[in-house]
């Protein structure tokens, strides 16, 4: 962590038109429940602007692990308004002036958004702050446009073709041609996947097979864009994260995703030792993406998701030109581990349901009694469990992070955690 940096306004703008349409309010609300985890990015003097308020128990827990005084952080909650990006929701709640005052108390503050969308660039100008990591000149229009375009499936496929990145066989079509395109694809392939152009986290994906007695595909607006691809037999789902700065792109991490029904449910980094060839090709693709974005003036995180198919080839499935669930988790893992003298931690994200409901403090006590909590000051290599997100609304759907010196350590911890928490 850079202890000398200027204050940040960490802007958890989950309500944005980049990952999915703002009309998908239910999906965005589901994702926004994870906004409290952005507290792991904060240092004393920072402000978190979030659509979902972190509980006091979670804030105290995170501050304790980070070594940050509880009252050294400011949290502003901006309730979501259906159909509006977060910047407009701030206006709707009458909070923009409050944010202006918080910025004025923090000379040199910068806005760090989850995603660089057009409304965020406008908000930064209204607040009179820079957008991190851009300088006083702010992000170029080409950077904002690239974020909007490359978080679509069609934009990604067009760029992949230009950069020589291998993608699954498929076609881009308008809604009026969707059924005909899907039918033609099923004539070539046993299974296909139908994807809305702007989707993330498995939202809106449909998996169709030739054996279905009736072909049912989503009915979109005639002008809507869809991508139809061969559904490949997946051996592994992987990703690489790149960071683009003024000196060019660099690899931050890569790892393996746990995926169910097209949605990521967990992550392990680094890749296993057997994944050297996969990591090398991922790095080639990620660096090509980062160099392209750098030429457009984009600065910040970006990544490539991919699958290793049964045919032995790696296929890229999408780009994410924004912060994702793994970017915050990796930052947290690195921050906690380095403070404990572990420079290159292995880390794992998981999401499991418990048989019994727990509140946050009960869950913490369970881990502490079992000796599983992240406790860097104990003898031996630093290892342990971190409750990465706030308590789930049902008390059962827990998200957790595991940190340790090796992947083997992580899997041992997870097995012990399952018994202590009583996972289904």
C-alpha positions in Angstrom: 0.0 0.0 0.0 1.1 3.5 -0.8 0.9 5.3 2.6 1.7 8.6 1.0 -0.9 8.7 -1.7 -3.7 11.3 -1.8 -7.1 10.5 -0.4 -9.4 8.4 -2.6 -13.2 8.6 -3.1 -13.8 4.9 -3.7 -16.9 5.0 -5.9 -18.7 1.6 -6.0 -20.8 2.4 -9.0 -22.4 -1.0 -9.6 -25.3 0.8 -11.1 -23.8 1.6 -14.5 -24.7 0.9 -18.1 -21.4 -0.8 -18.9 -21.7 -4.5 -17.6 -25.4 -4.8 -18.3 -28.2 -2.5 -19.3 -29.6 -0.2 -16.5 -32.9 -1.8 -17.3 -31.6 -5.0 -15.6 -32.2 -3.5 -12.2 -32.8 -6.7 -10.4 -29.4 -8.1 -11.6 -27.6 -4.9 -10.7 -29.2 -4.9 -7.2 -28.0 -8.5 -6.7 -24.4 -7.5 -7.7 -24.5 -4.3 -5.6 -24.9 -6.4 -2.4 -21.2 -7.0 -2.8 -20.4 -3.3 -2.7 -19.3 -3.3 1.0 -16.3 -5.3 0.2 -14.7 -2.2 -1.4 -13.8 -1.2 2.1 -10.7 -3.4 1.6 -9.3 -0.7 -0.7 -9.5 2.1 1.8 -6.8 3.8 3.8 -7.3 6.5 6.6 -9.0 9.6 5.2 -10.6 7.8 2.3 -14.3 7.8 1.5 -16.4 4.9 0.3 -19.5 5.8 -1.8 -21.7 2.8 -2.0 -25.2 1.8 -2.9 -25.3 -0.7 0.0 -24.2 0.3 3.5 -21.7 -2.0 5.2 -22.8 -3.3 8.6 -21.0 -1.9 11.6 -19.7 -5.5 12.4 -18.2 -5.9 9.0 -16.6 -2.4 9.0 -15.0 -3.1 12.4 -13.8 -6.5 11.3 -12.2 -5.2 8.1 -10.6 -2.2 9.9 -9.2 -4.5 12.5 -7.5 -6.7 9.9 -6.3 -3.7 8.0 -5.0 -1.9 11.0 -7.0 1.1 10.2 -8.9 3.1 12.9 -12.6 2.6 12.5 -13.4 6.3 12.5 -10.6 7.1 10.0 -12.9 6.0 7.1 -16.0 7.7 5.9 -18.9 5.8 4.3 -21.6 7.5 2.2 -24.6 5.4 1.2 -26.3 6.4 -2.0 -29.5 4.3 -2.5 -30.0 3.1 -6.0 -32.8 4.5 -8.2 -34.1 2.1 -10.8 -32.9 3.0 -14.3 -30.4 5.6 -13.2 -26.6 5.4 -13.0 -25.1 6.0 -9.6 -24.1 9.6 -10.3 -27.7 10.5 -11.0 -28.8 8.5 -7.9 -26.6 10.8 -5.8 -28.4 13.8 -7.2 -31.8 12.1 -6.6 -30.9 11.6 -2.9 -29.5 15.1 -2.5 -26.1 13.8 -1.7 -23.9 15.4 -4.4 -23.4 18.6 -2.3 -22.4 16.4 0.7 -19.8 14.7 -1.5 -18.5 18.1 -2.7 -17.9 19.0 1.0 -16.1 15.7 1.7 -13.9 16.3 -1.3 -13.1 19.9 -0.2 -11.9 18.5 3.2 -9.5 16.2 1.3 -7.2 18.3 -0.9 -5.9 16.3 -3.9 -8.6 13.6 -3.6 -9.2 11.4 -6.6 -12.3 9.4 -7.6 -11.6 5.7 -8.0 -14.6 4.1 -9.8 -15.6 0.5 -10.1 -16.0 1.2 -13.8 -15.2 4.3 -15.9 -18.5 5.2 -17.5 -19.6 8.5 -19.0 -21.6 9.5 -15.9 -18.6 9.0 -13.7 -16.4 11.3 -15.9 -19.1 14.0 -15.6 -19.3 13.5 -11.8 -15.6 13.9 -11.4 -15.7 17.2 -13.3 -18.6 18.4 -11.0 -16.6 17.4 -7.9 -13.4 19.1 -9.3 -11.4 15.9 -8.8 -9.3 13.7 -11.0 -10.3 10.1 -11.9 -7.7 7.7 -10.6 -5.3 6.8 -12.0 -5.6 9.6 -14.6 -3.8 12.8 -14.2 -5.3 16.4 -14.2 -6.2 16.0 -17.8 -8.6 13.3 -17.0 -9.6 10.3 -19.2 -9.7 10.8 -22.9 -13.0 10.3 -24.7 -11.5 7.4 -26.5 -10.8 5.6 -23.2 -14.4 6.0 -22.0 -15.7 4.8 -25.3 -13.4 1.8 -25.3 -14.7 0.8 -21.8 -18.3 1.0 -23.1 -17.5 -1.0 -26.3 -15.2 -3.7 -24.9 -17.5 -4.7 -22.2 -19.8 -6.0 -24.9 -19.5 -9.5 -26.5 -19.5 -8.1 -30.0 -16.9 -5.4 -29.2 -14.7 -8.0 -27.7 -15.0 -10.4 -30.6 -14.2 -7.7 -33.1 -11.1 -6.7 -31.2 -10.1 -10.3 -30.6 -10.1 -10.8 -34.4 -7.8 -7.8 -34.8 -5.4 -8.9 -32.1 -5.2 -12.5 -33.1 -6.9 -13.8 -30.0 -8.7 -17.2 -30.4 -12.4 -17.1 -29.7 -15.1 -19.8 -29.9 -16.8 -20.2 -33.3 -19.8 -18.0 -33.5 -21.7 -15.1 -35.0 -23.0 -11.7 -34.0 -26.6 -10.9 -35.0 -29.5 -8.6 -34.4 -32.6 -9.8 -32.5 -34.6 -10.2 -35.7 -32.1 -12.8 -36.9 -31.5 -14.5 -33.6 -33.6 -17.6 -34.1 -32.4 -18.2 -37.6 -28.8 -17.8 -36.5 -29.2 -20.2 -33.6 -31.0 -22.7 -35.8 -28.2 -22.6 -38.3 -25.6 -22.9 -35.6 -27.3 -26.0 -34.2 -27.0 -27.5 -37.7 -23.2 -27.2 -37.3 -22.7 -27.9 -33.5 -24.3 -30.1 -31.0 -24.6 -27.4 -28.4 -24.6 -23.6 -28.5 -24.7 -20.7 -26.1 -26.7 -17.5 -26.8 -25.4 -14.4 -25.1 -26.9 -10.9 -24.8 -24.3 -8.4 -26.2 -24.0 -6.6 -22.9 -24.0 -9.1 -20.1 -21.8 -10.2 -17.3 -21.7 -12.8 -14.5 -23.7 -15.3 -16.6 -26.7 -12.9 -16.8 -29.0 -13.7 -19.8 -27.0 -16.7 -21.1 -29.0 -19.5 -22.7 -27.5 -22.9 -23.4 -29.3 -24.8 -26.2 -28.7 -28.3 -27.6 -29.6 -30.0 -30.9 -31.5 -32.7 -28.9 -34.1 -30.2 -27.6 -37.6 -30.9 -29.0 -38.4 -27.2 -29.3 -36.0 -24.4 -30.0 -36.7 -21.6 -27.6 -34.4 -18.5 -27.7 -34.7 -15.2 -26.0 -36.9 -12.7 -27.8 -35.0 -9.5 -28.0 -35.9 -6.2 -29.6 -35.4 -6.3 -33.4 -32.3 -4.0 -33.1 -30.8 -5.7 -30.0 -27.5 -7.4 -30.5 -26.7 -11.0 -29.6 -23.8 -13.4 -29.9 -24.3 -17.1 -30.7 -21.3 -19.4 -30.1 -20.5 -23.1 -30.1 -20.7 -24.3 -26.6 -17.3 -26.0 -26.1 -16.6 -28.8 -23.6 -14.7 -26.9 -20.8 -11.8 -28.4 -19.0 -10.9 -25.2 -17.1 -12.1 -21.7 -16.9 -9.3 -19.2 -16.4 -8.6 -15.5 -16.5 -5.7 -13.0 -16.4 -5.7 -9.5 -14.9 -3.7 -6.7 -16.5 -3.0 -3.2 -15.2 -2.3 -0.4 -17.7 -0.4 2.6 -16.6 1.6 5.3 -18.4 4.5 3.0 -18.9 2.4 0.3 -20.5 0.6 -2.9 -19.4 1.8 -5.4 -16.8 0.4 -8.7 -15.5 -1.1 -8.5 -12.0 -2.3 -12.1 -11.6 -3.9 -15.1 -13.3 -6.0 -17.9 -11.9 -8.7 -20.5 -12.3 -12.4 -19.7 -12.0 -15.1 -21.9 -10.5 -18.1 -21.6 -12.8 -21.7 -22.8 -12.5 -24.2 -22.1 -15.3 -21.9 -19.5 -16.8 -21.5 -17.6 -13.6 -18.2 -17.4 -11.6 -18.7 -18.8 -8.1 -15.0 -18.8 -7.0 -11.4 -18.2 -7.9 -8.0 -19.6 -7.2 -4.7 -17.9 -7.9 -2.1 -18.7 -9.0 -2.7 -21.4 -11.6 -1.4 -24.8 -10.8 2.1 -25.7 -12.0 0.6 -27.7 -14.8 -0.9 -24.5 -16.2 2.3 -23.0 -17.6 1.3 -23.1 -21.2 -2.2 -21.7 -20.4 -0.7 -18.9 -18.4 1.8 -18.0 -21.2 -1.0 -17.7 -23.8 -3.2 -15.8 -21.4 -0.4 -13.4 -20.8 0.1 -12.9 -24.5 -3.6 -12.1 -25.0 -3.8 -9.9 -21.9 -0.7 -7.8 -22.8 -2.1 -7.4 -26.4 -5.4 -6.1 -24.9 -3.5 -3.8 -22.5 -1.3 -2.4 -25.3 -4.4 -1.7 -27.4 -6.2 0.1 -24.5 -3.1 2.1 -23.7 -3.0 3.4 -27.2 -6.6 4.7 -26.6 -5.6 6.4 -23.4 -7.1 3.9 -21.0 -5.4 3.5 -17.6 -6.4 1.0 -15.0 -7.4 -2.7 -14.7 -8.6 -4.9 -17.5 -8.7 -8.7 -18.0 -9.4 -11.6 -20.3 -11.6 -14.5 -19.4 -11.0 -17.8 -21.2 -11.7 -21.5 -21.3 -9.4 -24.4 -21.9 -11.5 -26.7 -24.1 -11.4 -30.5 -24.4 -9.7 -30.0 -27.8 -6.6 -28.7 -26.0 -7.0 -25.1 -27.2 -7.5 -22.0 -25.1 -10.4 -19.8 -26.2 -11.0 -16.2 -24.9 -14.7 -15.6 -24.0 -14.8 -12.0 -23.0 -12.8 -8.9 -21.8 -13.6 -7.0 -18.7 -12.4 -3.4 -18.9 -13.3 -2.5 -15.3 -12.7 -3.7 -11.8 -14.1 -7.1 -11.1 -14.7 -9.3 -8.0 -11.2 -10.7 -8.3 -9.4 -7.3 -8.6 -10.5 -6.2 -5.1 -9.9 -9.6 -3.6 -6.4 -9.8 -5.0 -5.6 -6.3 -3.7 -7.0 -7.3 -0.2 -5.0 -10.6 -0.2 -1.8 -8.8 -1.2 -2.3 -6.1 1.3 -3.0 -8.4 4.2 -0.3 -10.9 3.3 2.5 -8.4 2.8 1.8 -6.9 6.2 2.4 -10.4 7.6 5.6 -10.9 5.6 4.1 -13.0 2.9 5.1 -11.3 -0.4 3.5 -13.7 -2.9 0.4 -15.2 -1.4 -1.8 -17.8 -2.9 -5.5 -16.9 -2.5 -8.9 -18.4 -3.1 -12.4 -16.9 -3.2 -15.4 -19.1 -2.5 -19.2 -18.9 -2.1 -21.0 -21.6 -0.2 -24.3 -22.0 1.7 -24.4 -23.0 5.4 -27.0 -25.4 6.8 -27.7 -22.9 9.6 -28.0 -19.2 9.5 -25.3 -17.0 11.3 -24.9 -13.3 11.8 -21.5 -11.8 11.1 -20.2 -11.8 14.6 -21.3 -15.4 15.0 -19.4 -16.4 11.9 -16.3 -14.6 13.1 -16.4 -16.4 16.5 -16.8 -19.8 14.7 -13.6 -19.1 12.8 -11.7 -17.9 15.8 -12.6 -20.8 18.0 -11.5 -23.2 15.2 -8.2 -21.4 14.8 -9.0 -20.7 11.1 -9.2 -16.9 11.1 -6.5 -14.9 9.3 -4.1 -14.2 12.1 -0.7 -13.0 10.8 1.0 -12.7 14.2 0.8 -16.4 15.1 3.8 -18.7 14.8 4.4 -20.3 11.4 3.6 -19.1 7.9 0.7 -16.7 7.6 -2.5 -18.4 6.6 -6.2 -18.2 7.3 -9.8 -17.3 6.4 -11.1 -13.8 5.8 -14.8 -13.1 5.6 -14.4 -11.1 2.4 -17.9 -9.7 2.2 -20.6 -8.6 4.6 -23.1 -11.0 6.2 -25.5 -12.3 3.6 -29.1 -11.2 3.9 -30.2 -14.9 4.5 -27.4 -15.6 6.9 -26.4 -18.6 4.9 -24.9 -17.6 1.5 -21.3 -16.7 2.7 -18.4 -15.4 0.6 -15.0 -16.0 2.0 -11.3 -15.6 1.0 -8.5 -17.9 2.0 -4.9 -16.7 2.1 -1.7 -18.8 2.5 1.7 -19.5 1.1 0.6 -22.3 -1.4 -2.4 -23.6 -3.2 -2.2 -26.8 -1.2 -2.6 -24.7 2.0 -5.8 -23.1 0.6 -7.5 -26.4 -0.2 -6.6 -27.7 3.3 -8.1 -24.5 4.8 -11.3 -24.8 2.7 -11.9 -28.4 3.8 -11.6 -27.3 7.4 -13.8 -24.3 6.8 -16.5 -26.4 5.3 -16.7 -28.4 8.6 -16.7 -25.5 10.9 -19.2 -23.4 9.0 -21.4 -26.4 8.2 -21.6 -25.9 4.4 -24.3 -27.8 2.5 
